[in-house]
Structure formats: C-alpha cells, structure tokens
C-alpha cells in the first residue's frame, strides 16, 4: 500500500526562452515510465506511492530536464505522508459526483 502522495510542479528554465510545455511533457514521461499511479492536473501532477520512490522520481525528472536542455529547474513539491496508507482516491472521493 502507498504511504505518500507527492504533488510536483516543475518549472524549467528553457535555453532560449521558448515554450516550456515540451519540457513539462518530458517530465511527465519520467513519471509515466516509473509505473506509479499519477494524475496530471493543470498546474501540478500528483503521484501515489512510497515516499522514497516518489522523491527519486522527482530527482529523475530534474535530471531529465537538464539532459533535455533546460539550464536549471525549479520543483515545487507538496508531500502527504501517512505510514498507514495514502490514496488520491480516498482523499478526493467526497468531491466526485
């Protein structure tokens, strides 16, 4: 069972001030390749899993964006940690129609 939810907004500094969306797409590809449950939202992406694993994914996202050509990266991170279990579905079920 997952013990954490981690939301991340990644803000890459693009080499020539071009659109950052291809960089954000690359970051989401790193999440997709990890196999964790995730949800893309307009301003951030939330992942569900083990805290250590999710933090490692964020590290890989940052490294991938540098390799992709970003000069530097800002990652804004929110963490919900509960050793007894963490679930996106459970936390949001009362808001779904």
NUBAGU-841495 format. One record per residue (C-alpha): x, y, z; residue number from 1; residue in one letter. Coordinates in nm, 3 decimals. Layout:
<rs>
R     east    north       up  seq  type
R        X        Y        Z  NUM     a
...
</rs>
This chain:
<rs>
R     east    north       up  seq  type
R    0.000    0.000    0.000    1     x
R    0.120    0.351   -0.083    2     x
R    0.231    0.567    0.207    3     x
R    0.259    0.903    0.030    4     x
R    0.110    1.143   -0.217    5     x
R    0.352    1.386   -0.376    6     x
R    0.245    1.673   -0.597    7     x
R    0.507    1.842   -0.809    8     x
R    0.507    2.149   -1.027    9     x
R    0.820    2.158   -1.238   10     x
R    0.938    2.489   -1.382   11     x
R    1.222    2.454   -1.631   12     x
R    1.441    2.742   -1.746   13     x
R    1.442    2.690   -2.121   14     x
R    1.765    2.767   -2.312   15     x
R    1.627    3.047   -2.530   16     x
R    1.308    3.136   -2.350   17     x
R    1.099    2.904   -2.565   18     x
R    0.777    2.736   -2.458   19     x
R    0.822    2.515   -2.151   20     x
R    0.545    2.267   -2.242   21     x
R    0.777    2.020   -2.423   22     x
R    0.993    2.018   -2.109   23     x
R    0.694    1.956   -1.885   24     x
R    0.587    1.677   -2.123   25     x
R    0.933    1.522   -2.081   26     x
R    0.899    1.538   -1.701   27     x
R    0.561    1.363   -1.720   28     x
R    0.719    1.093   -1.939   29     x
R    0.956    1.019   -1.650   30     x
R    0.656    0.971   -1.421   31     x
R    0.480    0.751   -1.677   32     x
R    0.790    0.532   -1.714   33     x
R    0.807    0.484   -1.336   34     x
R    0.480    0.290   -1.324   35     x
R    0.339    0.477   -1.023   36     x
R   -0.020    0.592   -1.011   37     x
R   -0.040    0.959   -1.107   38     x
R   -0.281    1.231   -1.207   39     x
R   -0.191    1.528   -1.427   40     x
R   -0.368    1.849   -1.329   41     x
R   -0.345    2.195   -1.489   42     x
R   -0.076    2.328   -1.255   43     x
R    0.084    2.019   -1.100   44     x
R    0.099    1.643   -1.117   45     x
R    0.022    1.420   -0.818   46     x
R    0.183    1.079   -0.772   47     x
R    0.090    0.799   -0.531   48     x
R    0.341    0.550   -0.393   49     x
R    0.621    0.500   -0.144   50     x
R    0.779    0.829   -0.035   51     x
R    1.137    0.729   -0.120   52     x
R    1.031    0.613   -0.466   53     x
R    0.838    0.934   -0.536   54     x
R    1.127    1.156   -0.428   55     x
R    1.356    0.955   -0.655   56     x
R    1.118    1.017   -0.946   57     x
R    1.139    1.392   -0.881   58     x
R    1.518    1.368   -0.889   59     x
R    1.498    1.183   -1.222   60     x
R    1.257    1.444   -1.358   61     x
R    1.503    1.721   -1.279   62     x
R    1.793    1.529   -1.433   63     x
R    1.589    1.451   -1.746   64     x
R    1.508    1.817   -1.799   65     x
R    1.873    1.917   -1.771   66     x
R    1.960    1.647   -2.023   67     x
R    1.675    1.777   -2.242   68     x
R    1.840    2.120   -2.249   69     x
R    1.698    2.314   -1.956   70     x
R    1.955    2.541   -1.788   71     x
R    1.804    2.483   -1.444   72     x
R    1.483    2.359   -1.288   73     x
R    1.261    2.468   -1.001   74     x
R    1.049    2.193   -0.848   75     x
R    0.770    2.292   -0.612   76     x
R    0.676    1.986   -0.409   77     x
R    0.391    1.904   -0.171   78     x
R    0.404    1.584    0.034   79     x
R    0.129    1.400    0.215   80     x
R    0.280    1.115    0.418   81     x
R    0.085    0.858    0.616   82     x
R    0.256    0.531    0.715   83     x
R   -0.089    0.372    0.745   84     x
R   -0.172    0.446    0.382   85     x
R   -0.222    0.727    0.135   86     x
R   -0.462    0.732   -0.159   87     x
R   -0.562    1.004   -0.406   88     x
R   -0.899    0.835   -0.449   89     x
R   -0.965    0.819   -0.076   90     x
R   -0.878    1.184   -0.017   91     x
R   -1.095    1.310   -0.302   92     x
R   -1.388    1.065   -0.309   93     x
R   -1.633    1.302   -0.138   94     x
R   -1.578    1.561   -0.413   95     x
R   -1.659    1.335   -0.707   96     x
R   -2.013    1.336   -0.849   97     x
</rs>
